[in-house]
Amino acid sequence: MDFWAISIEIAITVLMLLTLLVDLLLPKDSDRRAVAFITVIGLLSVFVFSLGQYHLSPSETFYRGLFIADNYSLFFKQLFILGMIFVVLFSLEYAHKFIKYRGEFYALLLSALLGMCVMASANDFITLFVGLELMTISFYILVGFRMDKAASSEAAVKYLLVGSGSTAVMLYGVSLIYGATGSLDFLTICRNIHLFYAAGLAGVVLIMAGFFFKLSAIPFHMWAPDVYQGAPTPITALLAMGSKAAGLAVFMRVLYVAFPILGTYWMTLLSAFAALSMIGGNIMAMKQKDVKRMLAYSSIAQAGYMMVAMASADYAGIKAVMFYATLYLFANVGAFAVLSVVEEERGGTTHAHLTGLSEASPMLAAVMTISLVSMAGVPPTAGFAGKIYIFTAAVDYGYVWLAFVGFIMSMMSIYYYLLVVRAMYRDLYEQETDYARPIAPPIAVRATALASAAATLVVGVWPDFLARATNFASQTFMR
């Protein structure tokens, strides 16, 4: 048994048990901040430890081929861990004020992280399903964790019902694949000519439909706006970046490893859903007044952009997805860190609640502006470099029309992002509100927001380092 291959997963499991133990030992009247600090320190230790694992061979399978350790999966695991560190940091005061069971809250966050990591290294459909359900069941609970908010409970029920339905669809597709090929292992499935039979093709379509639910691609997006709006803000952030990145990581492995011989079929389907998601997500985002709901529709469009690169089905496309997923994480961290403070201080996340934020807290307004401009793909932010990679990969593969649609939709997205910026820099203090009161964000939130903004700008000006990292990780995947 080579435990080195699952050392990251073991470390996260131990950390999760440790947080539960510390929570039990703390006095009942404690504010539980110690649990959050232990979680952050533990995750930082795991992240540093993972940096030494890039010396592994390009691709090794373990446990009878169920689990794969390569630099591709390691890159995504580090991305998940980094995102979780940011979420725990900026949710520190939010959890203290709004979350009743804070020890269980951090344990469930780590449980979701463990599921993401298992998904990244899944080499067959059973391991994929275990990781997927560990992540999604944790999210079902976390979405409904605001006991004082009816919208949170409503969002959790909607997420549970739709998520269960999508899981059933995916499992039925897996059963058809197993019936056609006699295996659940990705490499064995790839070599089986029976995939071209009717049952095999139907199974591929159903599995893709299940993934489209997880990525909230149109028309499988109906759960995302309500869940994003009703969930606690840190959980919304994690759904937008961590859950989506995990879905993309395993989706690419399934398509490129298990179903490459069917590329003629699924590349056409993928490109159509990418265009539909970009168009629909951006158009619907324009009408939203709640920023969390707007970011939900924006995330649908962002998933469409990343599917544009996936449709190219080559090394450049994989690299573009990994690059864009990383910078999307930084942009989301900044945006949701600001929203968590605004919701805590002003009781909501609409345009009205953001009014005059530039005077109440210039730093928060600047970070939100940088994050939104990056999502729109405006230079010199990281989003511009990311979309250049995506559209270049599509054009090189022959999807000029898809790149053109993505470019037009990116230009349209600037409109609704700037509506938020306008609200922050607009002076409406003559109304009977206390929005003129200065906002002093906690140190952890300030550090997280500034770090995300700095990363967004640095990657935009100097993308070489991240480009080399994604180049190295994607090369091992293609082998």
C-alpha positions as CSV (number, residue, x, y, z in Angstrom):
1,M,0.0,0.0,0.0
2,D,1.7,3.2,-1.2
3,F,0.3,5.8,1.2
4,W,2.4,8.5,-0.4
5,A,0.0,8.7,-3.3
6,I,-2.9,9.6,-0.9
7,S,-0.8,11.6,1.6
8,I,-2.6,14.9,0.9
9,E,-6.0,13.2,1.4
10,I,-4.8,11.6,4.6
11,A,-3.5,14.9,5.9
12,I,-6.8,16.6,5.2
13,T,-8.7,13.8,6.9
14,V,-6.4,14.1,10.0
15,L,-6.9,17.9,10.0
16,M,-10.7,17.4,9.8
17,L,-10.7,15.1,12.8
18,L,-8.4,17.5,14.7
19,T,-10.8,20.4,14.2
20,L,-13.7,18.3,15.5
21,L,-11.6,17.3,18.6
22,V,-10.5,20.9,19.3
23,D,-14.1,22.0,19.0
24,L,-15.2,19.4,21.5
25,L,-12.5,20.4,24.0
26,L,-13.1,24.1,23.9
27,P,-15.4,25.7,26.5
28,K,-19.0,26.1,25.3
29,D,-18.9,29.9,25.5
30,S,-15.7,30.1,23.3
31,D,-16.0,31.9,20.0
32,R,-14.3,29.0,18.2
33,R,-11.7,31.2,16.4
34,A,-9.1,28.7,17.5
35,V,-10.7,26.1,15.2
36,A,-10.4,28.5,12.3
37,F,-6.7,29.2,13.0
38,I,-5.9,25.5,13.3
39,T,-7.7,24.9,10.0
40,V,-5.7,27.6,8.3
41,I,-2.3,26.5,9.8
42,G,-3.1,22.9,8.9
43,L,-4.0,23.8,5.3
44,L,-0.9,25.9,4.9
45,S,1.2,23.0,6.1
46,V,-0.5,20.6,3.7
47,F,0.1,23.1,0.8
48,V,3.8,23.4,1.6
49,F,4.0,19.7,1.9
50,S,2.4,19.2,-1.5
51,L,5.0,21.4,-3.2
52,G,7.6,18.6,-2.8
53,Q,5.4,16.0,-4.6
54,Y,6.1,17.3,-8.1
55,H,9.1,15.0,-8.3
56,L,6.7,12.1,-8.8
57,S,6.8,10.4,-12.3
58,P,4.5,11.9,-14.9
59,S,1.7,9.5,-14.1
60,E,1.4,6.7,-11.7
61,T,-1.7,4.7,-10.8
62,F,-2.4,3.1,-7.4
63,Y,-4.8,0.7,-5.8
64,R,-5.4,-1.4,-8.9
65,G,-5.7,1.6,-11.1
66,L,-8.5,3.4,-9.1
67,F,-6.3,6.4,-8.1
68,I,-3.9,8.3,-10.2
69,A,-1.1,10.6,-9.0
70,D,0.2,13.0,-11.6
71,N,1.2,16.7,-11.7
72,Y,-2.2,17.5,-13.2
73,S,-4.1,16.3,-10.2
74,L,-1.5,17.8,-7.9
75,F,-1.9,21.2,-9.5
76,F,-5.7,21.2,-8.9
77,K,-5.3,19.9,-5.3
78,Q,-3.1,22.8,-4.6
79,L,-5.6,25.1,-6.2
80,F,-8.4,23.7,-4.0
81,I,-6.3,24.0,-0.8
82,L,-5.3,27.6,-1.7
83,G,-9.0,28.5,-2.3
84,M,-10.0,26.9,1.0
85,I,-7.4,28.9,2.9
86,F,-8.7,32.1,1.5
87,V,-12.3,31.2,2.3
88,V,-11.5,30.3,5.9
89,L,-9.6,33.5,6.4
90,F,-12.2,35.9,5.0
91,S,-15.1,33.9,6.7
92,L,-13.6,34.2,10.2
93,E,-15.7,37.2,11.3
94,Y,-18.7,36.2,9.2
95,A,-18.8,32.7,10.8
96,H,-18.4,34.3,14.3
97,K,-21.4,36.5,13.7
98,F,-23.8,34.3,11.6
99,I,-22.8,30.6,12.0
100,K,-24.0,28.8,15.1
101,Y,-22.1,25.6,14.9
102,R,-18.7,26.9,13.9
103,G,-16.7,23.8,14.7
104,E,-18.9,21.6,12.4
105,F,-18.7,24.4,9.8
106,Y,-14.9,24.1,9.4
107,A,-15.0,20.3,9.5
108,L,-17.5,20.3,6.7
109,L,-15.4,22.7,4.7
110,L,-12.5,20.2,5.0
111,S,-14.8,17.3,4.1
112,A,-15.7,19.2,0.8
113,L,-12.0,19.8,0.2
114,L,-11.3,16.1,0.7
115,G,-14.0,15.2,-1.9
116,M,-12.4,17.7,-4.4
117,C,-9.0,16.2,-4.0
118,V,-10.3,12.6,-4.5
119,M,-12.1,13.8,-7.7
120,A,-8.9,15.3,-9.1
121,S,-7.1,11.9,-8.8
122,A,-10.0,9.6,-9.8
123,N,-9.1,7.1,-12.5
124,D,-12.4,5.3,-12.6
125,F,-16.1,6.1,-12.2
126,I,-16.4,4.6,-8.7
127,T,-13.6,6.7,-7.2
128,L,-15.0,9.7,-9.1
129,F,-18.5,9.1,-7.6
130,V,-17.1,8.7,-4.1
131,G,-15.2,12.1,-4.3
132,L,-18.2,13.8,-6.0
133,E,-20.7,12.8,-3.4
134,L,-18.4,13.6,-0.5
135,M,-18.0,17.1,-1.9
136,T,-21.7,17.6,-2.8
137,I,-23.2,16.2,0.4
138,S,-20.9,18.5,2.4
139,F,-22.1,21.4,0.3
140,Y,-25.8,20.4,0.8
141,I,-25.3,20.9,4.5
142,L,-23.1,24.0,4.2
143,V,-25.6,25.8,1.9
144,G,-28.3,25.5,4.6
145,F,-26.0,26.4,7.5
146,R,-27.5,29.8,8.1
147,M,-30.2,28.7,10.7
148,D,-31.5,32.3,11.0
149,K,-32.1,32.7,7.2
150,A,-35.0,31.1,5.4
151,A,-33.4,31.6,2.1
152,S,-30.5,29.5,3.2
153,S,-32.7,26.5,4.0
154,E,-34.6,27.0,0.7
155,A,-31.4,27.0,-1.2
156,A,-30.2,23.9,0.5
157,V,-33.4,22.0,-0.4
158,K,-33.3,23.1,-4.0
159,Y,-29.6,22.2,-4.3
160,L,-30.3,18.8,-2.7
161,L,-33.2,18.0,-5.1
162,V,-31.4,19.1,-8.3
163,G,-28.1,17.7,-7.2
164,S,-29.7,14.3,-6.5
165,G,-31.3,14.3,-9.9
166,S,-28.1,15.1,-11.7
167,T,-26.3,12.4,-9.7
168,A,-29.0,9.9,-10.8
169,V,-28.6,10.9,-14.4
170,M,-24.8,10.5,-14.2
171,L,-25.0,7.1,-12.5
172,Y,-27.4,5.8,-15.2
173,G,-24.9,6.9,-17.8
174,V,-22.1,5.1,-15.9
175,S,-24.3,2.0,-15.8
176,L,-24.7,2.1,-19.6
177,I,-21.0,2.6,-20.1
178,Y,-20.3,-0.4,-17.8
179,G,-22.9,-2.5,-19.7
180,A,-21.3,-1.6,-23.1
181,T,-17.6,-2.0,-22.1
182,G,-17.6,-4.2,-19.0
183,S,-15.4,-1.8,-17.1
184,L,-15.4,1.4,-15.0
185,D,-11.7,2.1,-15.5
186,F,-11.0,5.1,-17.7
187,L,-8.2,3.5,-19.7
188,T,-10.0,0.2,-20.2
189,I,-13.1,2.1,-21.4
190,C,-10.9,4.1,-23.8
191,R,-9.7,0.9,-25.5
192,N,-13.2,-0.7,-25.9
193,I,-14.8,-0.4,-29.4
194,H,-18.2,-1.1,-27.9
195,L,-18.4,2.6,-26.9
196,F,-19.7,3.2,-30.4
197,Y,-22.8,1.1,-29.7
198,A,-26.0,2.9,-28.9
199,A,-25.8,2.1,-25.2
200,G,-22.2,3.5,-25.0
201,L,-23.1,6.7,-26.8
202,A,-26.2,7.2,-24.6
203,G,-24.0,6.7,-21.5
204,V,-21.6,9.3,-22.7
205,V,-24.4,11.8,-23.2
206,L,-25.9,11.2,-19.8
207,I,-22.5,11.5,-18.0
208,M,-21.9,14.8,-19.8
209,A,-25.4,16.0,-18.7
210,G,-24.5,15.1,-15.1
211,F,-21.3,17.2,-15.4
212,F,-23.2,20.1,-17.0
213,F,-25.5,20.1,-13.9
214,K,-22.4,20.3,-11.6
215,L,-20.9,23.1,-13.8
216,S,-24.3,24.9,-14.0
217,A,-24.1,25.1,-17.7
218,I,-27.3,26.2,-19.5
219,P,-29.9,24.6,-19.6
220,F,-28.8,22.7,-16.5
221,H,-28.3,26.0,-14.5
222,M,-31.6,26.4,-12.8
223,W,-30.3,25.7,-9.3
224,A,-27.3,28.1,-9.3
225,P,-28.9,31.6,-8.9
226,D,-31.1,30.6,-5.9
227,V,-28.4,28.6,-4.3
228,Y,-25.7,31.3,-4.7
229,Q,-28.0,33.9,-3.3
230,G,-29.3,32.0,-0.4
231,A,-26.1,30.2,0.8
232,P,-23.7,31.8,3.3
233,T,-21.4,34.1,1.4
234,P,-18.2,32.0,2.0
235,I,-20.0,28.9,0.8
236,T,-21.1,30.8,-2.3
237,A,-17.5,31.7,-3.0
238,L,-16.4,28.0,-2.6
239,L,-19.2,26.8,-4.9
240,A,-18.2,29.4,-7.5
241,M,-14.5,28.5,-7.5
242,G,-13.7,25.3,-5.7
243,S,-16.6,23.1,-6.8
244,K,-16.5,24.4,-10.4
245,A,-12.7,23.8,-10.6
246,A,-13.1,20.3,-9.2
247,G,-15.8,19.5,-11.8
248,L,-13.6,20.8,-14.6
249,A,-10.6,18.8,-13.4
250,V,-12.5,15.5,-13.4
251,F,-14.6,16.3,-16.5
252,M,-11.4,16.9,-18.6
253,R,-10.0,13.6,-17.3
254,V,-13.1,11.7,-18.3
255,L,-13.4,13.3,-21.7
256,Y,-9.7,13.1,-22.6
257,V,-8.8,9.7,-21.0
258,A,-12.0,7.6,-21.1
259,F,-13.8,9.0,-24.2
260,P,-11.1,10.4,-26.6
261,I,-12.2,8.1,-29.5
262,L,-15.6,9.7,-29.3
263,G,-14.2,13.2,-29.6
264,T,-16.1,13.9,-32.8
265,Y,-19.3,13.5,-30.9
266,W,-18.6,15.2,-27.6
267,M,-16.5,18.1,-28.9
268,T,-19.5,19.3,-31.0
269,L,-21.8,18.9,-28.0
270,L,-19.4,20.7,-25.7
271,S,-18.9,23.6,-28.1
272,A,-22.7,24.1,-28.4
273,F,-23.2,24.1,-24.6
274,A,-20.2,26.5,-24.2
275,A,-21.8,29.0,-26.6
276,L,-25.2,28.7,-24.9
277,S,-23.7,29.2,-21.5
278,M,-21.7,32.2,-22.5
279,I,-24.7,33.9,-24.2
280,G,-27.3,33.0,-21.6
281,G,-25.2,33.6,-18.5
282,N,-24.2,37.1,-19.6
283,I,-27.6,38.1,-20.8
284,M,-29.3,37.0,-17.5
285,A,-26.6,38.6,-15.4
286,M,-27.4,42.0,-16.8
287,K,-30.8,42.0,-15.1
288,Q,-29.7,41.2,-11.6
289,K,-29.6,43.7,-8.7
290,D,-28.3,41.3,-6.1
291,V,-24.5,40.9,-6.7
292,K,-24.4,37.3,-5.4
293,R,-27.1,36.4,-7.9
294,M,-25.3,38.3,-10.6
295,L,-22.1,36.4,-9.9
296,A,-24.1,33.2,-10.1
297,Y,-25.1,34.0,-13.7
298,S,-21.6,35.3,-14.3
299,S,-20.2,31.9,-13.2
300,I,-22.4,30.2,-15.8
301,A,-20.7,32.3,-18.4
302,Q,-17.3,31.7,-16.9
303,A,-17.9,27.9,-17.2
304,G,-18.8,28.5,-20.8
305,Y,-15.5,30.3,-21.4
306,M,-13.6,27.3,-19.9
307,M,-15.6,24.8,-22.0
308,V,-14.5,26.7,-25.1
309,A,-10.9,25.7,-24.3
310,M,-12.0,22.1,-23.4
311,A,-13.6,21.8,-26.8
312,S,-10.2,22.1,-28.5
313,A,-9.3,18.8,-26.9
314,D,-5.5,19.4,-27.0
315,Y,-2.6,20.5,-24.8
316,A,-3.2,24.2,-25.3
317,G,-6.9,23.8,-24.3
318,I,-6.0,22.0,-21.1
319,K,-3.4,24.6,-20.2
320,A,-5.9,27.4,-20.9
321,V,-8.5,25.8,-18.6
322,M,-6.0,25.4,-15.7
323,F,-4.7,28.9,-16.2
324,Y,-8.1,30.5,-16.2
325,A,-9.4,28.4,-13.2
326,T,-6.5,29.8,-11.2
327,L,-7.1,33.4,-11.9
328,Y,-10.8,32.9,-11.5
329,L,-10.1,31.7,-8.0
330,F,-8.2,34.9,-7.2
331,A,-11.0,37.1,-8.7
332,N,-13.7,35.3,-6.7
333,V,-11.8,35.5,-3.5
334,G,-11.6,39.2,-3.8
335,A,-15.2,39.7,-4.8
336,F,-16.7,37.5,-2.1
337,A,-14.4,38.7,0.6
338,V,-15.8,42.2,0.0
339,L,-19.4,40.9,-0.1
340,S,-19.0,39.1,3.2
341,V,-18.0,42.4,4.9
342,V,-20.8,44.3,3.2
343,E,-23.4,41.7,4.2
344,E,-22.1,41.7,7.7
345,E,-22.1,45.5,8.0
346,R,-25.1,46.5,5.9
347,G,-27.3,43.4,5.9
348,G,-27.3,42.6,2.2
349,T,-25.4,42.3,-1.1
350,T,-27.5,44.3,-3.6
351,H,-26.4,47.3,-5.6
352,A,-28.0,49.5,-3.0
353,H,-26.0,47.9,-0.2
354,L,-22.8,48.6,-2.0
355,T,-23.7,52.3,-2.5
356,G,-20.9,54.6,-1.4
357,L,-18.5,51.8,-0.5
358,S,-15.7,53.8,-2.0
359,E,-16.0,56.3,0.8
360,A,-16.8,53.9,3.6
361,S,-13.9,51.6,2.7
362,P,-11.7,52.6,-0.4
363,M,-9.7,49.4,-0.1
364,L,-12.8,47.2,-0.3
365,A,-14.1,49.1,-3.3
366,A,-10.8,48.9,-5.1
367,V,-10.5,45.2,-4.5
368,M,-14.1,44.6,-5.8
369,T,-13.3,46.7,-8.8
370,I,-10.2,44.8,-9.7
371,S,-11.9,41.4,-9.2
372,L,-14.9,42.3,-11.4
373,V,-12.7,43.9,-14.1
374,S,-10.6,40.7,-14.2
375,M,-13.7,38.6,-14.6
376,A,-14.6,40.8,-17.6
377,G,-11.2,40.2,-19.1
378,V,-10.0,43.8,-19.2
379,P,-6.2,44.4,-19.3
380,P,-4.0,44.6,-17.3
381,T,-5.7,42.1,-15.0
382,A,-5.2,38.4,-15.1
383,G,-8.6,37.8,-16.7
384,F,-7.3,39.4,-19.9
385,A,-4.4,36.9,-20.1
386,G,-6.7,34.0,-19.3
387,K,-9.1,34.8,-22.1
388,I,-6.3,35.3,-24.5
389,Y,-5.2,31.7,-23.8
390,I,-8.8,30.4,-24.1
391,F,-9.6,32.1,-27.4
392,T,-6.2,31.3,-28.9
393,A,-6.7,27.6,-28.1
394,A,-10.1,27.7,-29.8
395,V,-8.9,29.5,-32.9
396,D,-5.9,27.2,-33.3
397,Y,-8.2,24.2,-33.3
398,G,-10.6,25.7,-35.8
399,Y,-13.4,27.0,-33.5
400,V,-13.1,30.6,-34.8
401,W,-16.9,31.1,-34.4
402,L,-16.8,30.0,-30.7
403,A,-13.9,32.4,-30.0
404,F,-15.8,35.2,-31.6
405,V,-18.9,34.5,-29.5
406,G,-16.7,34.4,-26.4
407,F,-15.1,37.7,-27.3
408,I,-18.5,39.5,-27.9
409,M,-19.9,38.1,-24.6
410,S,-16.8,39.3,-22.7
411,M,-17.4,42.8,-24.0
412,M,-21.0,42.6,-23.0
413,S,-20.1,41.5,-19.5
414,I,-18.3,44.7,-18.8
415,Y,-21.7,46.4,-18.7
416,Y,-23.1,44.6,-15.6
417,Y,-19.7,44.5,-13.8
418,L,-19.5,48.3,-14.2
419,L,-23.0,48.7,-12.7
420,V,-21.5,47.3,-9.5
421,V,-18.5,49.6,-9.7
422,R,-20.9,52.6,-10.4
423,A,-22.9,51.7,-7.3
424,M,-19.7,51.6,-5.1
425,Y,-18.5,55.0,-6.3
426,R,-21.9,56.7,-6.3
427,D,-22.8,59.1,-3.4
428,L,-26.3,58.6,-2.1
429,Y,-25.7,59.5,1.5
430,E,-28.6,62.0,1.4
431,Q,-30.9,59.0,1.9
432,E,-31.7,57.9,5.5
433,T,-29.0,55.3,5.8
434,D,-25.9,54.8,7.8
435,Y,-23.8,53.9,4.8
436,A,-21.5,56.9,5.4
437,R,-20.1,55.1,8.4
438,P,-16.6,54.0,7.7
439,I,-16.1,50.2,7.4
440,A,-12.9,48.8,9.0
441,P,-12.6,45.2,7.7
442,P,-10.9,42.7,10.0
443,I,-7.2,42.0,9.5
444,A,-7.9,38.5,8.0
445,V,-10.4,39.9,5.5
446,R,-8.1,42.8,4.6
447,A,-5.1,40.5,4.1
448,T,-7.2,38.1,2.0
449,A,-8.7,40.8,-0.2
450,L,-5.3,42.5,-0.8
451,A,-3.6,39.2,-1.6
452,S,-6.3,38.3,-4.2
453,A,-6.1,41.8,-5.8
454,A,-2.3,41.7,-5.9
455,A,-2.3,38.2,-7.4
456,T,-4.9,39.3,-10.0
457,L,-2.7,42.3,-11.1
458,V,0.6,40.5,-10.9
459,V,-0.6,37.6,-13.1
460,G,-2.1,40.1,-15.5
461,V,1.2,42.0,-15.9
462,W,3.5,39.0,-15.6
463,P,1.7,35.7,-16.5
464,D,4.9,33.8,-17.2
465,F,5.1,32.1,-13.8
466,L,1.6,30.8,-13.8
467,A,1.9,29.9,-17.5
468,R,5.0,27.8,-16.8
469,A,3.3,26.0,-13.9
470,T,0.2,25.1,-16.0
471,N,2.4,24.1,-18.9
472,F,4.3,21.7,-16.7
473,A,1.2,20.2,-15.1
474,S,-0.7,19.9,-18.4
475,Q,2.2,18.2,-20.2
476,T,2.2,15.3,-17.7
477,F,-1.6,14.9,-18.2
478,M,-1.3,14.7,-22.0
479,R,1.3,11.9,-21.6
